[in-house]
Amino acid sequence: MKTFVYIDHFKGQVQPASWEALGVAKSFGSATALIFGTGLDTLVKTAFEFGADEVLVADDPALTDYRAESFSSTLSALASSGTPDLILLPTTTRTREMAAMSAVDLNTGVLIDLIGLSLEGDKLIATRPIYEGKLNEKVACSGKPVIATLRARAFPRPSQDSSRSGTATKVEAKTDSPATVEGYEMAEQAVSVTDAGVVVSGGRGVSNNPSLTPPAGMDEKDAEIWRAQQGFKLIGDLATVLGGAVGASRAAVDGGYIPYSHQVGQTGKVVAPDLYIACGISGAIQHIVGIRSAKLVIAINKDPDAPIFKVARYGVVGDLFAIVPALTEAFKKKLGK
């Protein structure tokens, strides 16, 4: 089976699930990596090291910034001329858009956010979560090529072999687009919530520390946000010790406690860490949807009836402002930090 794998990156920083997609492609046969942008030599080298049999590069100044029309048109043109059986992309906001637009160009279907993909005879069978993650369904696409995006951390990442190398093939970029990029802001986060093996999240409860006295002159809302920010410092300390990322519930984001880039849940990011620690999060269904793929969930909450305890392997009923710092100190000693 011939598979194209789109390597999703931002300014050279690769979405790690791209390498997972490359590993899936190799399990089916030949894998051709597609890389769009400018200054791509390092990414080309890495793609070969992760197992790509061939690398197609669209290196053009017009592709410096992501624009859906030019990127999807370039992908569609390569698929039309290269006739792959399967096109894989990691699931990101960009690739959902690209996959859908390319599917229209190629008159085929697209399968989104897969957690499983297998070959049964000559048919690809995909597994994806439905009904807010309560069930998984198996589906197949009758069109060709099959286009699919893969959920991050749902598939094993192949080993990187620095002895592998190759020469990329340059391809033409389709640069026509009615959109121009006027600018953007980058969210500051040391570890991405989506990619992290450990996520420590805070909810509305991080603002409920009565022992903290806010600076004089603050109104009630500003005092609430100030308390929450102090609470998230405790969350961040624990995440740092564990080498993880800081997450948040929608309530925390809506409350102005922390930027949207940290939000986990149905309207935020779906995560699949090895360890998820929920601190002061009640466990609304929209949040549970985002953490169903976590291997281990630990919940800390003062309310013993909080819904989060129904999905947690371990639950601690108590004050997060006492428990989280204690965990941080314990892990520091255990890990020698």
Secondary structure, 3 states (H helix, E strand, C coil): CEEEEECCEECCEECCHHHHHHHHHHHHCEEEEEEEECCCHHHHHHHHHCCCCEEEEEECHHHCCCCHHHHHHHHHHHHHHHCCCEEEEECCHHHHHHHHHHHHHHCCCEEEEECEEEEECCEEEEEEEECCCCEEEEECCCCCCEEEEECCCCCCCCCCCCCCCCCCEECCCCCCCCCCCCCCCCCCCCCCCCCCCEEEEECHHHHCCCCCCCCCCCCHHHHHHHHHHHHHHHHHHHHHHCCCEEEECHHHHHCCCCCHHHEECCCCECCCCCEEEEECCCCCHHHHHHHCCCCCEEEEECCCCCHHHHCCCEEEECCHHHHHHHHHHHHHHHHCC
